Amino acid sequence: MDKTSFENHARAWEWIENREYASEPELVRQARELMSVGNDGTVCSAEGAMLGMFKTMAHASSVIVIGTGSLVQTAQIVCSLGNDDKLTAVDSTPTGYEQIRQLFRSASTMTRATLRAVNADAAQFLSRLNGDDYDLIVVCGDAANYRAAYEQAPRLLRNDGVIIFTDILAMESPDSKGGLTNPADRSDKAVAMRELIDAVAEDERFSSALSQTGWGLLVATRH
């Protein structure tokens, strides 16, 4: 693409982002405020809206959100839950766990869905869950979360269940040096995401696609 095409893409991204931000539910705004207290990074509004839409499209009644600092993503999905749905949010840090609990207290006034906050290492927690019991898994945060979720997803997801890996370009990490757009970036997450993209693409148990939404999404459906 030439310079004009790049500029048009940037303007289009900004227009969509502003539009989605303006229509965010109050619970998502509360999540952003909670994250700002700890100086955490912001989450793309278009990404959050897309996650909620995927939940609806997949008719997901049982959802897991995994990842340090995944509060905004969790809030967006909560807003798409039906009263009989279940959402488990997993964060390995005490701060993230307390933020999720606070968010769920606010959410309890707007939904009768079952909301569970878990303070645990993703690999250990996922290995203890019943198999074939989940429709949607969303993965955020540290690189270790991605490997753990990918390894457990074929067991945990029902047929046609979906797993979504956010920040697949590894650009949100504190040690990011441009993520996957910079071949010289050898940070832990950049290395892990390169390996993950190849692994999922070659895995016959999944159909997958990449999206440029946010800092990149890898979406995979279990056969």
C-alpha positions as CSV (number, residue, x, y, z in Angstrom):
1,M,0.0,0.0,0.0
2,D,1.1,3.6,-0.6
3,K,1.1,6.4,1.9
4,T,-2.4,7.5,1.1
5,S,-3.7,4.0,1.7
6,F,-2.0,3.8,5.0
7,E,-3.4,7.2,6.0
8,N,-6.9,6.1,5.0
9,H,-6.6,2.9,7.0
10,A,-5.5,4.9,10.1
11,R,-8.5,7.3,9.7
12,A,-10.8,4.3,9.3
13,W,-9.4,2.7,12.5
14,E,-9.8,6.0,14.4
15,W,-13.4,6.5,13.2
16,I,-14.5,3.0,14.2
17,E,-12.7,3.2,17.5
18,N,-14.3,6.5,18.4
19,R,-17.7,5.1,17.4
20,E,-17.4,2.0,19.6
21,Y,-16.0,3.9,22.5
22,A,-19.0,6.3,22.5
23,S,-21.4,3.4,22.7
24,E,-19.7,1.4,25.4
25,P,-22.0,0.3,28.3
26,E,-21.5,1.8,31.7
27,L,-20.0,-1.4,33.1
28,V,-17.2,-1.2,30.5
29,R,-16.5,2.4,31.5
30,Q,-16.3,1.3,35.1
31,A,-13.8,-1.3,34.1
32,R,-11.7,1.3,32.3
33,E,-11.8,3.5,35.5
34,L,-10.7,0.6,37.7
35,M,-7.8,-0.2,35.3
36,S,-6.7,3.4,35.2
37,V,-6.1,3.4,39.0
38,G,-3.3,0.9,38.5
39,N,-2.0,2.7,35.4
40,D,-2.8,-0.3,33.3
41,G,-3.0,0.0,29.5
42,T,-6.3,0.6,27.8
43,V,-8.1,-1.9,25.7
44,C,-9.3,-1.1,22.2
45,S,-13.1,-0.4,22.2
46,A,-13.5,-2.2,18.8
47,E,-11.9,-5.3,20.3
48,G,-14.2,-5.3,23.3
49,A,-17.3,-4.9,21.0
50,M,-16.0,-7.7,18.8
51,L,-15.6,-10.1,21.8
52,G,-19.2,-9.4,22.8
53,M,-20.3,-10.1,19.3
54,F,-18.4,-13.4,19.1
55,K,-20.1,-14.5,22.3
56,T,-23.5,-13.8,20.8
57,M,-22.6,-15.4,17.4
58,A,-21.3,-18.5,19.1
59,H,-24.5,-18.7,21.3
60,A,-22.0,-19.2,24.1
61,S,-23.6,-19.9,27.5
62,S,-20.4,-20.9,29.3
63,V,-17.4,-18.6,28.9
64,I,-13.9,-18.3,30.4
65,V,-11.8,-15.1,30.3
66,I,-8.1,-15.7,31.1
67,G,-5.5,-13.1,31.7
68,T,-3.8,-10.4,33.7
69,G,-5.5,-7.1,33.1
70,S,-8.4,-8.5,31.2
71,L,-11.0,-6.4,33.0
72,V,-12.3,-4.5,30.0
73,Q,-12.7,-7.6,27.9
74,T,-14.5,-9.3,30.8
75,A,-16.9,-6.4,31.2
76,Q,-17.7,-6.3,27.6
77,I,-18.6,-10.0,27.6
78,V,-20.6,-9.6,30.8
79,C,-22.8,-7.1,29.0
80,S,-23.6,-9.8,26.4
81,L,-24.6,-12.5,28.9
82,G,-28.1,-13.9,29.3
83,N,-29.5,-14.6,32.7
84,D,-28.7,-18.3,32.4
85,D,-25.2,-17.9,31.2
86,K,-21.9,-18.5,33.2
87,L,-18.7,-16.5,33.1
88,T,-15.5,-17.4,34.8
89,A,-12.7,-14.8,34.9
90,V,-9.2,-16.0,35.8
91,D,-6.4,-13.6,36.9
92,S,-3.2,-14.7,38.5
93,T,-2.5,-11.4,40.3
94,P,-4.2,-10.3,43.6
95,T,-4.8,-6.8,42.1
96,G,-6.5,-8.2,39.0
97,Y,-8.6,-10.6,41.0
98,E,-9.8,-7.8,43.3
99,Q,-10.7,-5.7,40.3
100,I,-12.7,-8.5,38.8
101,R,-14.6,-9.1,42.1
102,Q,-15.4,-5.3,42.3
103,L,-16.6,-5.4,38.7
104,F,-18.8,-8.4,39.3
105,R,-20.4,-6.7,42.3
106,S,-21.5,-3.9,40.0
107,A,-22.6,-6.3,37.4
108,S,-24.8,-8.3,39.8
109,T,-27.4,-5.5,39.6
110,M,-27.8,-5.8,35.9
111,T,-27.7,-9.6,35.3
112,R,-28.6,-12.9,36.9
113,A,-25.8,-14.7,35.0
114,T,-23.4,-16.7,37.2
115,L,-20.2,-14.7,37.6
116,R,-17.1,-16.3,39.1
117,A,-13.7,-14.7,39.8
118,V,-10.7,-16.9,40.2
119,N,-7.2,-16.0,41.5
120,A,-5.0,-18.7,40.1
121,D,-2.3,-19.7,37.6
122,A,-4.1,-20.4,34.3
123,A,-2.3,-23.7,33.6
124,Q,-3.2,-25.2,37.0
125,F,-6.7,-23.9,37.0
126,L,-7.7,-25.0,33.5
127,S,-6.3,-28.5,34.0
128,R,-8.8,-29.0,36.8
129,L,-11.9,-28.1,34.9
130,N,-14.4,-30.6,33.4
131,G,-13.9,-31.2,29.7
132,D,-16.4,-30.5,26.9
133,D,-18.1,-27.9,29.1
134,Y,-17.3,-24.5,27.5
135,D,-18.4,-22.6,24.4
136,L,-16.0,-19.6,24.4
137,I,-12.5,-19.0,25.9
138,V,-10.9,-15.5,25.6
139,V,-7.2,-15.3,26.4
140,C,-5.3,-12.1,27.3
141,G,-2.2,-11.0,29.3
142,D,1.0,-12.9,29.9
143,A,2.5,-15.3,27.3
144,A,2.1,-18.3,29.6
145,N,-1.7,-17.9,29.6
146,Y,-1.8,-18.5,25.8
147,R,0.1,-21.8,25.8
148,A,-1.9,-23.1,28.7
149,A,-5.2,-22.1,27.1
150,Y,-4.2,-23.6,23.7
151,E,-3.2,-26.9,25.3
152,Q,-6.4,-27.2,27.2
153,A,-8.9,-25.8,24.7
154,P,-9.5,-29.1,22.7
155,R,-10.5,-30.8,25.9
156,L,-12.5,-27.9,27.4
157,L,-14.4,-26.6,24.4
158,R,-17.6,-28.2,23.1
159,N,-17.9,-29.0,19.4
160,D,-17.8,-25.7,17.4
161,G,-16.6,-23.9,20.6
162,V,-14.4,-20.9,20.0
163,I,-11.1,-19.7,21.5
164,I,-10.0,-16.1,20.9
165,F,-6.4,-15.0,21.6
166,T,-6.1,-11.2,22.0
167,D,-3.0,-9.1,21.5
168,I,-1.7,-11.8,19.1
169,L,0.8,-9.2,17.7
170,A,2.4,-9.0,21.1
171,M,2.3,-5.2,21.2
172,E,0.7,-4.6,24.6
173,S,3.5,-6.2,26.7
174,P,5.7,-3.8,28.7
175,D,8.8,-5.3,27.0
176,S,7.4,-5.2,23.5
177,K,9.7,-3.9,20.8
178,G,7.1,-3.6,18.1
179,G,5.8,-7.1,18.5
180,L,5.3,-9.4,15.5
181,T,5.6,-6.4,13.1
182,N,9.3,-6.2,14.1
183,P,11.1,-9.4,13.2
184,A,13.9,-8.4,15.7
185,D,11.5,-8.4,18.6
186,R,12.5,-11.5,20.7
187,S,10.6,-10.6,23.8
188,D,8.9,-13.5,25.6
189,K,5.4,-12.8,24.2
190,A,6.5,-12.0,20.7
191,V,8.3,-15.4,20.5
192,A,5.3,-17.2,22.1
193,M,2.8,-15.6,19.7
194,R,4.8,-16.5,16.6
195,E,4.9,-20.1,17.8
196,L,1.2,-20.0,18.7
197,I,0.0,-18.7,15.3
198,D,1.9,-21.5,13.5
199,A,0.7,-24.2,15.9
200,V,-3.0,-23.2,15.7
201,A,-2.8,-22.9,11.9
202,E,-1.3,-26.4,11.6
203,D,-3.7,-27.9,14.2
204,E,-6.3,-30.0,12.4
205,R,-8.6,-29.8,15.4
206,F,-9.2,-26.1,14.7
207,S,-10.2,-23.8,11.9
208,S,-8.6,-20.4,12.5
209,A,-8.3,-16.8,11.2
210,L,-6.3,-13.7,12.1
211,S,-7.9,-10.3,12.5
212,Q,-6.3,-6.8,12.8
213,T,-8.9,-5.7,15.4
214,G,-7.2,-4.2,18.5
215,W,-3.6,-5.4,18.7
216,G,-4.6,-8.5,16.6
217,L,-7.0,-11.4,17.3
218,L,-6.4,-15.1,16.5
219,V,-9.8,-16.8,16.4
220,A,-10.1,-20.6,16.3
221,T,-13.1,-22.9,16.2
222,R,-12.8,-26.4,17.5
223,H,-14.1,-29.2,15.2
